[in-house]
């Protein structure tokens, strides 16, 4: 039931110093509410609807806080989407069709 949220900032159109500052706020906020962080992906063991709602609420709370400083997080977001981790394909692994099991090994177990 693990779900992932991907967040990417538009670093091509915005200054690095601002993006780095925003990223630290995003990372801290997402991990504070229970997401585990790896690079630009935040994972959590929640159903899709709950994970997405939690991510949206977290980003909206950041947005509300940044309005005080006249910044708008959505201007800096390039990607903000979620996906079920079970639906991913690890392209570093061989295709399923190319994985062969030696049956006599299975019989020994």
Residue frames relative to the residue before (quaternion, step in Angstrom):
aa qw qx qy qz dx dy dz
X 1.0000 0.0000 0.0000 0.0000 0.00 0.00 0.00
X 0.3605 0.7403 -0.4907 0.2851 3.60 1.22 0.34
X 0.0984 -0.7856 0.6107 0.0117 3.52 -1.00 0.91
X 0.2132 -0.7907 0.5661 0.0939 3.57 -1.05 0.76
X 0.1580 -0.7427 0.6447 0.0877 3.52 -1.18 0.73
X 0.1621 -0.7800 0.6001 0.0724 3.57 -0.83 1.04
X 0.0099 -0.7764 0.6299 -0.0203 3.54 -0.92 0.97
X 0.0175 0.7694 -0.6373 0.0386 3.54 -0.86 1.05
X 0.3037 -0.7336 0.5786 0.1865 3.54 -1.01 0.80
X 0.4891 -0.6481 0.5029 0.2966 3.56 -1.20 0.61
X 0.0782 -0.8486 0.5232 -0.0035 3.53 0.26 1.32
X 0.5751 0.5918 -0.3814 0.4166 3.60 1.19 -0.34
X 0.7711 0.3687 -0.1742 0.4889 3.57 1.06 -0.76
X 0.7506 0.3519 -0.1859 0.5275 3.57 1.25 -0.23
X 0.6031 -0.5838 0.3982 0.3699 3.59 -1.13 0.60
X 0.5843 -0.6115 0.4211 0.3277 3.56 -1.05 0.84
X 0.6527 0.5341 -0.3321 0.4225 3.56 0.87 -0.90
X 0.6618 0.4845 -0.3036 0.4848 3.61 1.00 -0.79
X 0.6547 0.5121 -0.3113 0.4607 3.60 0.93 -0.89
X 0.6497 0.5137 -0.3213 0.4591 3.59 0.94 -0.82
X 0.6477 0.5128 -0.3092 0.4711 3.56 0.99 -0.84
X 0.6683 0.4883 -0.2935 0.4784 3.58 0.92 -0.90
X 0.6413 0.5365 -0.3332 0.4359 3.57 0.94 -0.85
X 0.6414 0.5212 -0.3281 0.4575 3.59 0.96 -0.79
X 0.6367 0.5106 -0.3209 0.4806 3.58 1.04 -0.76
X 0.6500 0.5104 -0.3129 0.4681 3.61 0.93 -0.90
X 0.6725 0.5102 -0.2955 0.4473 3.57 0.80 -1.02
X 0.6797 0.4844 -0.2893 0.4686 3.57 0.86 -0.94
X 0.6715 0.5050 -0.3004 0.4515 3.59 0.91 -0.88
X 0.6761 0.4896 -0.2980 0.4630 3.59 0.90 -0.89
X 0.6842 0.4606 -0.3007 0.4788 3.61 0.92 -0.78
X 0.5965 0.5731 -0.3587 0.4325 3.60 1.10 -0.58
X 0.7282 0.4041 -0.2421 0.4977 3.61 1.08 -0.65
X 0.7347 -0.4814 0.2232 0.4227 3.59 1.23 0.26
X 0.5177 0.6241 -0.4339 0.3927 3.59 1.23 0.01
X 0.3297 -0.6935 0.6055 0.2092 3.54 -1.22 0.66
X 0.2701 -0.8151 0.5041 0.0921 3.58 -0.80 1.02
X 0.1119 0.7368 -0.6621 0.0785 3.54 -1.01 0.98
X 0.8269 -0.1175 0.0007 0.5500 3.56 -0.49 1.29
X 0.7856 -0.2694 0.1975 0.5208 3.62 -0.53 -1.07
X 0.6170 0.5471 -0.3261 0.4621 3.58 1.29 0.24
X 0.1584 -0.7685 0.6174 0.0557 3.51 -0.99 0.97
X 0.0857 -0.8146 0.5732 0.0250 3.59 -0.71 1.04
X 0.0069 0.7787 -0.6266 0.0307 3.51 -1.25 0.60
X 0.3984 -0.7051 0.5315 0.2482 3.59 -1.10 0.65
X 0.3964 0.6594 -0.5277 0.3600 3.51 0.27 1.37
X 0.5810 -0.5452 0.4499 0.4034 3.59 -1.20 0.34
X 0.7181 -0.4846 0.2975 0.4012 3.56 -1.22 0.58
X 0.6988 0.4875 -0.2925 0.4342 3.58 0.69 -1.06
X 0.6792 0.4841 -0.2906 0.4689 3.60 0.93 -0.88
X 0.6525 0.5153 -0.3158 0.4571 3.59 0.96 -0.86
X 0.6733 0.4919 -0.2968 0.4655 3.58 0.92 -0.90
X 0.6521 0.5108 -0.3179 0.4613 3.57 0.95 -0.85
X 0.6477 0.5130 -0.3146 0.4672 3.59 0.96 -0.83
X 0.6542 0.5022 -0.3100 0.4730 3.60 0.96 -0.84
X 0.6530 0.5064 -0.3167 0.4657 3.60 0.93 -0.87
X 0.6599 0.5095 -0.3110 0.4563 3.58 0.90 -0.92
X 0.6492 0.5226 -0.3148 0.4542 3.56 0.99 -0.84
X 0.6717 0.4778 -0.2955 0.4828 3.59 0.91 -0.92
X 0.6449 0.5144 -0.3249 0.4626 3.60 1.00 -0.76
X 0.6449 0.5016 -0.3344 0.4698 3.60 1.01 -0.69
X 0.6079 0.5194 -0.3507 0.4876 3.59 1.09 -0.64
X 0.6395 0.5368 -0.3135 0.4524 3.56 0.94 -0.94
X 0.6616 0.5058 -0.3074 0.4603 3.59 0.90 -0.92
X 0.6566 0.5035 -0.3067 0.4705 3.58 0.99 -0.80
X 0.6942 0.4888 -0.2824 0.4465 3.59 0.95 -0.87
X 0.5337 0.6276 -0.4104 0.3909 3.61 1.16 -0.47
X 0.5765 0.5889 -0.3658 0.4325 3.55 1.13 -0.66
X 0.7352 0.3774 -0.2047 0.5245 3.58 1.10 -0.77
X 0.4767 -0.7000 0.4032 0.3467 3.57 1.34 0.29
X 0.5092 0.5737 -0.4611 0.4460 3.56 1.01 0.91
X 0.1689 -0.7770 0.6001 0.0868 3.54 -1.13 0.66
X 0.4285 -0.7471 0.4541 0.2283 3.55 -0.41 1.28
X 0.6435 0.5577 -0.3385 0.4004 3.59 0.92 -0.85
X 0.5790 0.5748 -0.3755 0.4398 3.60 1.17 -0.44
X 0.7237 0.4460 -0.2236 0.4767 3.56 1.14 -0.68
X 0.5802 0.6047 -0.3740 0.3973 3.60 1.23 -0.31
X 0.2103 -0.7507 0.6153 0.1165 3.52 -0.98 0.93
X 0.7879 0.0241 0.0225 0.6149 3.58 0.98 -0.94
X 0.1171 0.7428 -0.6539 0.0835 3.51 -1.15 0.79
X 0.3360 0.7398 -0.5084 0.2852 3.56 0.00 1.31
X 0.2801 -0.7624 0.5620 0.1565 3.53 -1.26 0.36
X 0.0033 -0.7898 0.6132 0.0142 3.54 -1.28 0.37
X 0.5248 -0.6082 0.5008 0.3224 3.51 -1.26 0.57
X 0.4571 -0.7118 0.4595 0.2707 3.57 -0.66 1.08
X 0.6073 0.5698 -0.3533 0.4263 3.60 1.10 -0.64
X 0.6801 0.4938 -0.2847 0.4610 3.59 1.19 -0.49
X 0.5500 0.6218 -0.4018 0.3866 3.60 1.22 0.10
X 0.2582 -0.7337 0.6079 0.1599 3.52 -1.27 0.48
X 0.3017 -0.7438 0.5713 0.1714 3.55 -0.73 1.06
X 0.2457 -0.8117 0.5163 0.1196 3.58 -0.30 1.23
X 0.5389 0.5944 -0.4134 0.4305 3.59 1.24 0.03
X 0.6468 0.4819 -0.3048 0.5064 3.57 1.29 -0.36
X 0.5599 -0.5866 0.4411 0.3845 3.62 -1.12 0.49
X 0.6208 -0.5362 0.4159 0.3926 3.55 -1.22 0.48
X 0.6329 -0.5590 0.3728 0.3846 3.60 -1.09 0.70
X 0.6435 0.5493 -0.3187 0.4274 3.57 1.03 -0.78
X 0.7089 0.4499 -0.2493 0.4825 3.58 1.20 -0.47
X 0.5781 0.5485 -0.3925 0.4593 3.58 1.24 0.14
X 0.0574 -0.8059 0.5890 -0.0158 3.55 -0.65 1.15
X 0.2186 -0.7564 0.6032 0.1274 3.54 -1.03 0.82
X 0.3559 -0.7085 0.5700 0.2155 3.48 -0.98 0.83
X 0.4157 -0.7720 0.4236 0.2274 3.58 -0.33 1.28
X 0.6387 0.5359 -0.3545 0.4234 3.59 0.92 -0.74
X 0.5982 0.5463 -0.3676 0.4567 3.61 1.15 -0.44
X 0.6486 0.5202 -0.3150 0.4578 3.55 1.02 -0.77
X 0.6327 0.5450 -0.3318 0.4389 3.59 1.03 -0.72
X 0.6462 0.5340 -0.3206 0.4410 3.59 1.10 -0.65
X 0.6458 0.5205 -0.3222 0.4563 3.56 1.15 -0.51
